[in-house]
């Protein structure tokens, strides 16, 4: 009977040890969430488990080891109200955004150099680059018309810094540049004046082109009129030549007919002139003298003399 309480105490102790052992066993597991990378660190000695980089999952590390976690995806960093000075000593306020990603294979070097304060280091580097680069550009007109080039210059410098600091620059945006109000108004007036000059030049060129087009149209109309006049003159000449040829053919036909009649009737020259006169008077009395040759009979006389 004396062994009863002792056995009960032993069972209780065993159960307690069992519960503690199970708790310690499960406490030795660590969970690494998605989008995280980690390295194991002994919380008692602050030493790292070298050469092992962990990604998401469940791991048995031991009771004294925990994960030092780092983002596996890109990290967004927005910096506002960075005070800078341009090359012409004008005060500017600049806002930028940066996206970068840690290099997994260099996590141990990152931890050795920055521990968990890498974000503040990168932020200070971005601010420094923005301030230094702003000094290379004039407020007018660079910060109005060359902002893309300014942003590219800042990105190029930052890319080299991140690459040598165990990270990779993913993106950079020059979001805004705030200049003094007086200076902004002056620059705006200058740009507006330049735009007005450009507009006036374009309008003048358009007017010149319209004038040139009108000149071309006038030249074309003049050429058309010249062609019409030439065609009309040519048509008149052709018509006159045709009329003359027709008259010549009719006259020759009448002469041939008269000679034929004279031969057939055996008429003398005087009888021939009388016949011609009678025919002419009958058909066209107003031109009878010219036709029969009372004023000038040489042509008809030669014709009849040589033909009879």
C-alpha positions as a LaTeX table, in Angstrom:
\begin{tabular}{lrrr}
\hline
Residue & $x$ (\AA) & $y$ (\AA) & $z$ (\AA) \\
\hline
Unk1 & 0.00 & 0.00 & 0.00 \\
Unk2 & 2.96 & 2.27 & 0.64 \\
Unk3 & 3.94 & 2.17 & $-3.04$ \\
Unk4 & 0.71 & 3.77 & $-4.17$ \\
Unk5 & 1.54 & 7.45 & $-3.60$ \\
Unk6 & 5.03 & 6.96 & $-4.94$ \\
Unk7 & 3.80 & 5.43 & $-8.15$ \\
Unk8 & 1.30 & 8.22 & $-8.59$ \\
Unk9 & 4.05 & 10.82 & $-8.12$ \\
Unk10 & 6.27 & 9.11 & $-10.67$ \\
Unk11 & 3.50 & 9.03 & $-13.23$ \\
Unk12 & 2.82 & 12.70 & $-12.68$ \\
Unk13 & 6.49 & 13.54 & $-13.10$ \\
Unk14 & 6.70 & 11.45 & $-16.25$ \\
Unk15 & 3.67 & 13.17 & $-17.68$ \\
Unk16 & 5.11 & 16.57 & $-16.90$ \\
Unk17 & 8.41 & 15.67 & $-18.49$ \\
Unk18 & 6.60 & 14.33 & $-21.52$ \\
Unk19 & 4.59 & 17.51 & $-21.92$ \\
Unk20 & 7.69 & 19.64 & $-21.53$ \\
Unk21 & 9.62 & 17.51 & $-24.03$ \\
Unk22 & 6.86 & 17.71 & $-26.58$ \\
Unk23 & 6.65 & 21.46 & $-26.11$ \\
Unk24 & 10.39 & 21.85 & $-26.48$ \\
Unk25 & 10.37 & 19.64 & $-29.56$ \\
Unk26 & 7.73 & 21.68 & $-31.34$ \\
Unk27 & 9.40 & 24.88 & $-30.15$ \\
Unk28 & 12.46 & 23.80 & $-32.12$ \\
Unk29 & 10.51 & 24.28 & $-35.38$ \\
Unk30 & 10.43 & 27.62 & $-37.10$ \\
Unk31 & 8.12 & 28.78 & $-39.89$ \\
Unk32 & 9.35 & 31.04 & $-42.69$ \\
Unk33 & 6.45 & 32.82 & $-44.32$ \\
Unk34 & 6.00 & 33.21 & $-48.11$ \\
Unk35 & 7.94 & 36.01 & $-49.80$ \\
Unk36 & 10.61 & 35.78 & $-47.13$ \\
Unk37 & 14.18 & 34.53 & $-47.05$ \\
Unk38 & 16.08 & 33.88 & $-43.83$ \\
Unk39 & 19.26 & 32.84 & $-42.10$ \\
Unk40 & 19.37 & 30.93 & $-38.80$ \\
Unk41 & 20.83 & 32.67 & $-35.77$ \\
Unk42 & 21.57 & 31.23 & $-32.32$ \\
Unk43 & 19.94 & 33.50 & $-29.78$ \\
Unk44 & 22.33 & 32.36 & $-27.05$ \\
Unk45 & 25.61 & 32.96 & $-28.90$ \\
Unk46 & 24.43 & 35.34 & $-31.68$ \\
Unk47 & 26.19 & 33.12 & $-34.20$ \\
Unk48 & 24.79 & 32.33 & $-37.63$ \\
Unk49 & 24.37 & 28.96 & $-39.26$ \\
Unk50 & 26.75 & 29.60 & $-42.12$ \\
Unk51 & 26.11 & 28.79 & $-45.78$ \\
Unk52 & 22.44 & 27.93 & $-45.37$ \\
Unk53 & 19.82 & 30.28 & $-46.80$ \\
Unk54 & 16.22 & 29.39 & $-46.01$ \\
Unk55 & 13.13 & 30.07 & $-48.07$ \\
Unk56 & 9.47 & 29.70 & $-47.10$ \\
Unk57 & 8.56 & 26.54 & $-45.20$ \\
Unk58 & 8.81 & 24.71 & $-41.83$ \\
Unk59 & 12.29 & 24.00 & $-40.45$ \\
Unk60 & 13.69 & 22.23 & $-37.35$ \\
Unk61 & 16.34 & 24.63 & $-36.07$ \\
Unk62 & 16.61 & 23.79 & $-32.38$ \\
Unk63 & 15.52 & 25.49 & $-29.22$ \\
Unk64 & 17.92 & 28.42 & $-29.32$ \\
Unk65 & 17.85 & 29.26 & $-33.03$ \\
Unk66 & 15.59 & 31.76 & $-34.75$ \\
Unk67 & 15.31 & 33.20 & $-38.26$ \\
Unk68 & 16.68 & 36.56 & $-39.29$ \\
Unk69 & 14.13 & 37.36 & $-42.02$ \\
Unk70 & 14.52 & 39.49 & $-45.13$ \\
Unk71 & 12.03 & 40.33 & $-47.95$ \\
Unk72 & 12.26 & 38.08 & $-50.99$ \\
Unk73 & 10.36 & 40.50 & $-53.23$ \\
Unk74 & 11.01 & 44.07 & $-54.26$ \\
Unk75 & 11.06 & 46.68 & $-51.52$ \\
Unk76 & 9.35 & 50.03 & $-52.12$ \\
Unk77 & 10.91 & 53.21 & $-50.76$ \\
Unk78 & 9.27 & 56.66 & $-51.12$ \\
Unk79 & 11.35 & 59.69 & $-50.18$ \\
Unk80 & 9.71 & 63.10 & $-50.03$ \\
Unk81 & 10.80 & 66.67 & $-49.44$ \\
Unk82 & 14.49 & 66.17 & $-50.22$ \\
Unk83 & 16.06 & 69.63 & $-50.05$ \\
Unk84 & 18.56 & 70.19 & $-52.87$ \\
Unk85 & 20.30 & 73.03 & $-54.68$ \\
Unk86 & 20.59 & 73.34 & $-58.48$ \\
Unk87 & 23.70 & 74.46 & $-60.35$ \\
Unk88 & 22.39 & 78.05 & $-60.42$ \\
Unk89 & 21.99 & 78.02 & $-56.61$ \\
Unk90 & 18.20 & 77.74 & $-56.62$ \\
Unk91 & 16.53 & 75.78 & $-53.84$ \\
Unk92 & 14.51 & 72.77 & $-54.98$ \\
Unk93 & 12.42 & 70.19 & $-53.16$ \\
Unk94 & 12.46 & 66.75 & $-54.79$ \\
Unk95 & 10.32 & 63.61 & $-54.30$ \\
Unk96 & 11.53 & 60.23 & $-55.57$ \\
Unk97 & 10.47 & 56.58 & $-55.43$ \\
Unk98 & 12.86 & 53.62 & $-55.45$ \\
Unk99 & 12.27 & 49.88 & $-55.81$ \\
Unk100 & 15.07 & 47.47 & $-54.95$ \\
Unk101 & 15.52 & 43.78 & $-54.23$ \\
Unk102 & 18.00 & 42.04 & $-51.93$ \\
Unk103 & 20.33 & 39.48 & $-53.50$ \\
Unk104 & 19.68 & 36.10 & $-51.74$ \\
Unk105 & 23.22 & 34.79 & $-52.30$ \\
Unk106 & 24.62 & 37.84 & $-50.50$ \\
Unk107 & 22.36 & 37.79 & $-47.42$ \\
Unk108 & 25.21 & 36.81 & $-45.11$ \\
Unk109 & 27.34 & 39.74 & $-46.36$ \\
Unk110 & 24.32 & 42.03 & $-45.98$ \\
Unk111 & 23.79 & 40.90 & $-42.39$ \\
Unk112 & 27.46 & 41.23 & $-41.62$ \\
Unk113 & 27.54 & 44.78 & $-42.94$ \\
Unk114 & 24.15 & 46.19 & $-41.93$ \\
Unk115 & 22.46 & 43.58 & $-39.72$ \\
Unk116 & 18.83 & 44.71 & $-39.94$ \\
Unk117 & 19.45 & 48.39 & $-40.65$ \\
Unk118 & 19.98 & 48.05 & $-44.41$ \\
Unk119 & 16.89 & 50.13 & $-45.21$ \\
Unk120 & 18.20 & 53.23 & $-43.47$ \\
Unk121 & 21.51 & 52.82 & $-45.33$ \\
Unk122 & 19.84 & 52.62 & $-48.72$ \\
Unk123 & 17.63 & 55.59 & $-47.88$ \\
Unk124 & 20.64 & 57.72 & $-46.96$ \\
Unk125 & 22.37 & 56.73 & $-50.22$ \\
Unk126 & 19.33 & 57.73 & $-52.29$ \\
Unk127 & 19.10 & 61.11 & $-50.59$ \\
Unk128 & 22.79 & 61.75 & $-51.13$ \\
Unk129 & 22.61 & 60.86 & $-54.83$ \\
Unk130 & 19.56 & 63.07 & $-55.41$ \\
Unk131 & 21.22 & 66.06 & $-53.70$ \\
Unk132 & 24.52 & 65.64 & $-55.59$ \\
Unk133 & 22.89 & 65.09 & $-58.97$ \\
Unk134 & 20.65 & 68.15 & $-58.60$ \\
Unk135 & 23.80 & 70.28 & $-58.41$ \\
Unk136 & 24.71 & 69.23 & $-61.97$ \\
Unk137 & 21.56 & 70.74 & $-63.53$ \\
Unk138 & 20.31 & 74.29 & $-63.91$ \\
Unk139 & 16.87 & 75.18 & $-62.66$ \\
Unk140 & 16.00 & 76.82 & $-65.95$ \\
Unk141 & 15.45 & 75.09 & $-68.23$ \\
Unk142 & 16.73 & 71.66 & $-67.05$ \\
Unk143 & 14.23 & 70.98 & $-64.28$ \\
Unk144 & 11.42 & 71.82 & $-66.73$ \\
Unk145 & 12.50 & 70.30 & $-70.03$ \\
Unk146 & 15.20 & 67.75 & $-69.06$ \\
Unk147 & 13.60 & 65.93 & $-66.14$ \\
Unk148 & 13.81 & 62.58 & $-67.94$ \\
Unk149 & 17.55 & 62.99 & $-68.36$ \\
Unk150 & 17.93 & 64.04 & $-64.71$ \\
Unk151 & 16.02 & 60.95 & $-63.59$ \\
Unk152 & 18.17 & 58.71 & $-65.82$ \\
Unk153 & 21.36 & 60.17 & $-64.32$ \\
Unk154 & 20.13 & 59.56 & $-60.77$ \\
Unk155 & 19.08 & 56.01 & $-61.63$ \\
Unk156 & 22.45 & 55.22 & $-63.20$ \\
Unk157 & 24.34 & 56.34 & $-60.08$ \\
Unk158 & 22.01 & 54.46 & $-57.72$ \\
Unk159 & 22.28 & 51.29 & $-59.77$ \\
Unk160 & 26.01 & 51.15 & $-59.12$ \\
Unk161 & 25.53 & 51.80 & $-55.38$ \\
Unk162 & 22.92 & 49.05 & $-54.94$ \\
Unk163 & 24.95 & 46.56 & $-56.98$ \\
Unk164 & 27.91 & 47.01 & $-54.63$ \\
Unk165 & 25.69 & 46.86 & $-51.52$ \\
Unk166 & 24.18 & 43.36 & $-51.90$ \\
Unk167 & 21.01 & 44.54 & $-53.64$ \\
Unk168 & 19.60 & 45.15 & $-57.10$ \\
Unk169 & 17.92 & 48.37 & $-58.23$ \\
Unk170 & 14.58 & 47.48 & $-59.82$ \\
Unk171 & 13.09 & 50.91 & $-60.48$ \\
Unk172 & 13.53 & 54.65 & $-59.91$ \\
Unk173 & 11.10 & 57.53 & $-60.46$ \\
Unk174 & 11.71 & 61.25 & $-60.19$ \\
Unk175 & 8.20 & 62.03 & $-58.99$ \\
Unk176 & 8.23 & 65.80 & $-58.49$ \\
Unk177 & 10.44 & 68.86 & $-58.39$ \\
Unk178 & 9.17 & 71.88 & $-56.46$ \\
Unk179 & 10.83 & 75.18 & $-57.38$ \\
Unk180 & 10.41 & 78.66 & $-55.82$ \\
Unk181 & 7.17 & 80.31 & $-56.93$ \\
Unk182 & 8.88 & 83.38 & $-58.39$ \\
Unk183 & 11.23 & 81.23 & $-60.42$ \\
Unk184 & 8.43 & 78.97 & $-61.65$ \\
Unk185 & 6.48 & 81.99 & $-62.90$ \\
Unk186 & 9.54 & 83.33 & $-64.71$ \\
Unk187 & 10.23 & 79.99 & $-66.36$ \\
Unk188 & 6.58 & 79.58 & $-67.31$ \\
Unk189 & 6.55 & 83.02 & $-68.96$ \\
Unk190 & 9.71 & 82.13 & $-70.87$ \\
Unk191 & 8.23 & 78.86 & $-72.10$ \\
Unk192 & 4.97 & 80.56 & $-73.09$ \\
Unk193 & 6.91 & 83.20 & $-75.04$ \\
Unk194 & 8.87 & 80.48 & $-76.82$ \\
Unk195 & 5.64 & 78.68 & $-77.68$ \\
Unk196 & 4.12 & 81.88 & $-79.06$ \\
Unk197 & 7.23 & 82.42 & $-81.20$ \\
Unk198 & 6.96 & 78.88 & $-82.50$ \\
Unk199 & 3.25 & 79.35 & $-83.23$ \\
Unk200 & 3.92 & 82.61 & $-85.11$ \\
Unk201 & 6.64 & 80.94 & $-87.16$ \\
Unk202 & 4.32 & 78.08 & $-88.07$ \\
Unk203 & 1.58 & 80.54 & $-89.07$ \\
Unk204 & 4.03 & 82.49 & $-91.25$ \\
Unk205 & 5.19 & 79.31 & $-92.93$ \\
Unk206 & 1.57 & 78.32 & $-93.53$ \\
Unk207 & 0.83 & 81.73 & $-95.11$ \\
Unk208 & 3.91 & 81.42 & $-97.32$ \\
Unk209 & 2.83 & 77.98 & $-98.45$ \\
Unk210 & $-0.67$ & 79.23 & $-99.24$ \\
Unk211 & 0.86 & 82.11 & $-101.27$ \\
Unk212 & 3.07 & 79.66 & $-103.14$ \\
Unk213 & 0.04 & 77.48 & $-103.85$ \\
Unk214 & $-1.90$ & 80.53 & $-105.17$ \\
Unk215 & 1.05 & 81.43 & $-107.43$ \\
Unk216 & 1.18 & 77.91 & $-108.78$ \\
Unk217 & $-2.57$ & 78.02 & $-109.42$ \\
Unk218 & $-2.26$ & 81.39 & $-111.22$ \\
Unk219 & 0.60 & 80.07 & $-113.36$ \\
Unk220 & $-1.48$ & 77.03 & $-114.23$ \\
Unk221 & $-4.45$ & 79.28 & $-115.23$ \\
Unk222 & $-2.13$ & 81.40 & $-117.41$ \\
Unk223 & $-0.77$ & 78.29 & $-119.11$ \\
Unk224 & $-4.33$ & 77.07 & $-119.71$ \\
Unk225 & $-5.32$ & 80.45 & $-121.25$ \\
Unk226 & $-2.21$ & 80.39 & $-123.45$ \\
Unk227 & $-3.05$ & 76.86 & $-124.60$ \\
Unk228 & $-6.66$ & 77.91 & $-125.33$ \\
Unk229 & $-5.47$ & 80.95 & $-127.31$ \\
Unk230 & $-3.00$ & 78.86 & $-129.28$ \\
Unk231 & $-5.67$ & 76.28 & $-130.00$ \\
Unk232 & $-8.13$ & 78.98 & $-131.11$ \\
Unk233 & $-5.55$ & 80.60 & $-133.40$ \\
Unk234 & $-4.58$ & 77.26 & $-134.83$ \\
Unk235 & $-8.24$ & 76.40 & $-135.43$ \\
Unk236 & $-8.85$ & 79.75 & $-137.16$ \\
Unk237 & $-5.79$ & 79.23 & $-139.39$ \\
Unk238 & $-6.86$ & 75.72 & $-140.29$ \\
Unk239 & $-10.38$ & 76.96 & $-141.08$ \\
Unk240 & $-9.00$ & 79.80 & $-143.29$ \\
Unk241 & $-6.71$ & 77.37 & $-145.10$ \\
Unk242 & $-9.60$ & 74.97 & $-145.63$ \\
Unk243 & $-11.82$ & 77.78 & $-146.97$ \\
Unk244 & $-9.06$ & 78.93 & $-149.34$ \\
Unk245 & $-8.48$ & 75.40 & $-150.54$ \\
Unk246 & $-12.19$ & 74.96 & $-151.07$ \\
Unk247 & $-12.44$ & 78.23 & $-153.03$ \\
Unk248 & $-9.43$ & 77.24 & $-155.09$ \\
Unk249 & $-10.95$ & 73.87 & $-155.88$ \\
Unk250 & $-14.31$ & 75.45 & $-156.82$ \\
Unk251 & $-12.63$ & 78.05 & $-159.03$ \\
Unk252 & $-10.52$ & 75.40 & $-160.76$ \\
Unk253 & $-13.59$ & 73.22 & $-161.26$ \\
Unk254 & $-15.47$ & 76.12 & $-162.85$ \\
Unk255 & $-12.49$ & 76.90 & $-165.07$ \\
Unk256 & $-12.21$ & 73.25 & $-166.10$ \\
Unk257 & $-15.92$ & 73.16 & $-166.84$ \\
Unk258 & $-15.67$ & 76.41 & $-168.88$ \\
Unk259 & $-12.74$ & 75.07 & $-170.89$ \\
Unk260 & $-14.59$ & 71.83 & $-171.48$ \\
Unk261 & $-17.65$ & 73.79 & $-172.71$ \\
Unk262 & $-15.48$ & 75.99 & $-174.94$ \\
Unk263 & $-13.85$ & 72.99 & $-176.58$ \\
Unk264 & $-17.18$ & 71.23 & $-177.04$ \\
Unk265 & $-18.87$ & 74.29 & $-178.60$ \\
Unk266 & $-15.75$ & 75.41 & $-180.48$ \\
Unk267 & $-16.07$ & 78.95 & $-179.03$ \\
Unk268 & $-13.65$ & 81.78 & $-179.68$ \\
Unk269 & $-12.03$ & 83.80 & $-176.91$ \\
Unk270 & $-14.58$ & 86.59 & $-177.20$ \\
Unk271 & $-17.45$ & 84.12 & $-177.13$ \\
Unk272 & $-15.87$ & 82.45 & $-174.14$ \\
Unk273 & $-15.67$ & 85.72 & $-172.17$ \\
Unk274 & $-19.26$ & 86.49 & $-173.04$ \\
Unk275 & $-20.39$ & 83.10 & $-171.76$ \\
Unk276 & $-18.39$ & 83.52 & $-168.54$ \\
Unk277 & $-19.82$ & 86.98 & $-168.02$ \\
Unk278 & $-23.37$ & 85.80 & $-168.47$ \\
Unk279 & $-22.88$ & 82.94 & $-165.97$ \\
Unk280 & $-21.23$ & 85.22 & $-163.44$ \\
Unk281 & $-23.86$ & 87.91 & $-163.66$ \\
Unk282 & $-26.56$ & 85.29 & $-163.26$ \\
Unk283 & $-25.01$ & 83.80 & $-160.11$ \\
Unk284 & $-23.33$ & 86.83 & $-158.49$ \\
Unk285 & $-23.89$ & 90.12 & $-160.29$ \\
Unk286 & $-22.02$ & 92.23 & $-157.69$ \\
Unk287 & $-18.67$ & 90.56 & $-158.55$ \\
Unk288 & $-19.17$ & 90.09 & $-162.33$ \\
Unk289 & $-16.48$ & 92.51 & $-163.47$ \\
Unk290 & $-13.74$ & 90.99 & $-161.37$ \\
Unk291 & $-14.81$ & 87.47 & $-162.29$ \\
Unk292 & $-14.80$ & 87.97 & $-166.11$ \\
Unk293 & $-11.74$ & 90.18 & $-166.01$ \\
Unk294 & $-13.00$ & 93.54 & $-167.30$ \\
Unk295 & $-10.68$ & 95.25 & $-164.83$ \\
Unk296 & $-7.92$ & 92.64 & $-164.95$ \\
Unk297 & $-8.35$ & 89.87 & $-167.59$ \\
Unk298 & $-4.75$ & 88.65 & $-167.60$ \\
Unk299 & $-5.40$ & 85.58 & $-165.45$ \\
Unk300 & $-8.49$ & 84.39 & $-167.31$ \\
Unk301 & $-6.95$ & 85.36 & $-170.70$ \\
Unk302 & $-3.81$ & 83.33 & $-169.98$ \\
Unk303 & $-5.88$ & 80.41 & $-168.72$ \\
Unk304 & $-8.15$ & 80.29 & $-171.79$ \\
Unk305 & $-5.33$ & 80.99 & $-174.27$ \\
Unk306 & $-3.19$ & 78.20 & $-172.92$ \\
Unk307 & $-6.06$ & 75.80 & $-172.58$ \\
Unk308 & $-7.99$ & 76.18 & $-175.91$ \\
\hline
\end{tabular}
